[in-house]
Amino acid sequence: MARVVRPVWAVIAAAFAVFISAFMTSAVPGAAQSAPPAPTAAQMSPFVGDWVVTTAMGGTQTTSTLSVKNDGGKVTATLAPE
């Protein structure tokens, strides 16, 4: 009886390993993915300007200033705490 059970468990383990390896390649970040293109200056134009950002975590709240600029077609952002 024990000799029949071992091959069955070996087959189940091998099938599980094949199943997991088949789906692991799609779950690994960056395995077959390229970086998305950077946004253009035209796409970022609605966000250009000075913004007030409020972040709350637990009982703590902080306010920061976000400045988004278009410098000759290159979009830059600066985050400064207040």
Secondary structure by P-SEA (a helix, b strand, c coil): caaaaaaaaaaaaaaaaaaaaaaccccccccccccccccccccccccccbbbbbbbcccbbbbbbbbbbbcccbbbbbbbcc
